[in-house]
């Protein structure tokens, strides 16, 4: 009975807590591998509701930082599947709000000496893997999960 009397206040409190959780940044650790699959660096992607998102990478004694941004990737087969699921699913997909929406992330990073590193990755939900280019050397970006933790 208490909830029904104070429903507007309960709703406001629930909404405020939800907004605070959305605006709180999540961090995603990742590693960088060379051509021999040897770990040469690690980093952190920060994911929040506000864009752009910070990225920090450490390779040996060099620290790179910058921001990453993501863009939606249109896939005709996925759009068709969402269209068949119904108008709401299709609308969410076309707006980029579908959970399984493919996105392209890109980060332009610099170290304290001005050296640039560019990272690219494609993902659904959370980043999983990609690549970074540092001085012409391509490094594999891998987000450790239970499946690939022991076998990058």
C-alpha positions as CSV (number, residue, x, y, z in Angstrom):
1,X,0.0,0.0,0.0
2,X,2.9,2.4,0.8
3,X,4.3,2.1,-2.7
4,X,0.9,3.0,-4.3
5,X,0.6,6.2,-2.1
6,X,4.1,7.3,-2.8
7,X,4.3,6.0,-6.4
8,X,5.6,9.4,-7.9
9,X,8.4,9.6,-5.3
10,X,9.4,5.9,-5.8
11,X,9.4,6.5,-9.6
12,X,11.6,9.6,-9.3
13,X,14.0,7.8,-7.0
14,X,14.2,4.8,-9.3
15,X,14.8,7.1,-12.3
16,X,17.5,9.1,-10.5
17,X,19.4,5.9,-9.6
18,X,19.1,4.6,-13.1
19,X,20.4,7.8,-14.6
20,X,23.4,7.7,-12.2
21,X,24.2,4.2,-13.2
22,X,24.1,5.0,-16.9
23,X,26.3,8.1,-16.6
24,X,28.9,6.1,-14.5
25,X,31.8,5.1,-16.7
26,X,32.7,1.4,-17.1
27,X,36.2,0.4,-17.8
28,X,37.3,-2.3,-20.2
29,X,40.8,-3.7,-20.0
30,X,42.6,-4.9,-23.1
31,X,46.0,-6.2,-24.1
32,X,48.2,-5.6,-27.2
33,X,49.9,-8.5,-28.9
34,X,52.7,-8.5,-31.5
35,X,52.9,-10.8,-34.5
36,X,54.1,-13.6,-32.3
37,X,51.1,-13.2,-29.9
38,X,53.4,-11.9,-27.2
39,X,51.9,-9.3,-24.9
40,X,53.6,-6.0,-25.5
41,X,51.2,-3.6,-23.8
42,X,47.9,-3.1,-22.1
43,X,45.3,-0.5,-21.8
44,X,41.9,0.7,-20.6
45,X,38.9,1.7,-22.6
46,X,36.4,3.8,-20.7
47,X,32.8,3.4,-21.8
48,X,30.3,5.9,-20.7
49,X,27.1,7.7,-21.9
50,X,29.1,10.7,-22.8
51,X,31.2,10.8,-25.9
52,X,34.2,10.8,-26.7
53,X,35.5,8.0,-24.4
54,X,39.0,8.1,-22.9
55,X,41.6,5.5,-23.8
56,X,44.9,4.9,-22.0
57,X,47.6,2.5,-23.3
58,X,51.0,1.5,-21.8
59,X,53.7,-0.1,-24.0
60,X,56.9,-0.6,-22.1
61,X,57.6,2.8,-20.6
62,X,55.5,4.7,-23.1
63,X,52.1,5.9,-22.2
64,X,49.6,6.8,-24.9
65,X,46.3,8.5,-24.3
66,X,43.4,10.0,-26.3
67,X,39.8,9.4,-27.0
68,X,37.8,6.8,-28.9
69,X,34.6,7.2,-30.8
70,X,32.2,4.8,-32.3
71,X,30.0,4.8,-35.4
72,X,27.2,2.5,-36.4
73,X,27.8,0.0,-39.2
74,X,24.8,-0.7,-41.4
75,X,24.3,-4.4,-42.2
76,X,21.6,-5.2,-44.7
77,X,21.0,-8.7,-43.4
78,X,20.7,-7.5,-39.8
79,X,18.4,-4.7,-40.8
80,X,16.2,-7.3,-42.6
81,X,16.2,-9.6,-39.6
82,X,15.1,-6.7,-37.3
83,X,12.5,-5.6,-39.8
84,X,11.0,-9.1,-39.7
85,X,11.0,-9.1,-35.8
86,X,8.8,-6.0,-35.8
87,X,8.7,-2.3,-36.1
88,X,10.1,-1.5,-32.7
89,X,13.1,-3.8,-33.2
90,X,13.7,-2.3,-36.7
91,X,13.4,1.3,-35.4
92,X,15.9,0.5,-32.6
93,X,18.3,-1.0,-35.1
94,X,18.1,1.9,-37.4
95,X,18.6,4.4,-34.5
96,X,21.7,2.4,-33.4
97,X,20.1,1.3,-30.2
98,X,19.9,-2.4,-30.9
99,X,22.0,-4.5,-28.5
100,X,23.5,-6.5,-31.5
101,X,24.3,-3.4,-33.6
102,X,27.7,-3.7,-35.2
103,X,29.8,-0.6,-34.4
104,X,33.2,0.6,-35.5
105,X,35.4,2.1,-32.8
106,X,38.5,4.2,-33.6
107,X,41.0,5.8,-31.2
108,X,43.7,8.3,-32.1
109,X,46.3,8.3,-29.3
110,X,49.5,10.2,-28.6
111,X,52.4,9.8,-26.1
112,X,54.3,12.6,-24.4
113,X,56.7,12.9,-27.3
114,X,53.8,13.3,-29.8
115,X,54.1,9.8,-31.4
116,X,50.7,8.7,-32.7
117,X,49.0,5.3,-32.4
118,X,45.8,4.6,-34.2
119,X,43.5,1.8,-33.1
120,X,40.5,0.3,-34.9
121,X,38.0,-2.3,-33.7
122,X,34.6,-3.6,-34.6
123,X,32.2,-4.8,-31.8
124,X,28.7,-5.7,-30.8
125,X,28.0,-4.6,-27.2
126,X,31.5,-4.5,-25.8
127,X,34.8,-4.3,-27.7
128,X,36.4,-7.7,-28.2
129,X,39.3,-7.3,-30.6
130,X,40.9,-5.0,-33.2
131,X,44.3,-3.6,-34.2
132,X,46.6,-0.7,-33.4
133,X,49.2,0.8,-35.7
134,X,52.3,2.2,-34.0
135,X,55.1,3.5,-36.2
136,X,54.1,1.1,-39.0
137,X,53.9,-1.9,-36.6
138,X,50.4,-3.5,-36.4
139,X,49.5,-4.8,-32.9
140,X,46.5,-6.9,-32.2
141,X,44.1,-5.4,-29.6
142,X,42.4,-8.1,-27.6
143,X,39.9,-7.8,-24.7
144,X,40.4,-10.8,-22.5
145,X,37.3,-12.9,-21.8
146,X,36.9,-16.3,-20.3
147,X,37.1,-17.8,-23.7
148,X,40.4,-16.2,-24.8
149,X,42.0,-15.5,-21.5
150,X,44.4,-18.4,-21.7
151,X,44.6,-18.5,-25.5
152,X,44.8,-15.0,-27.1
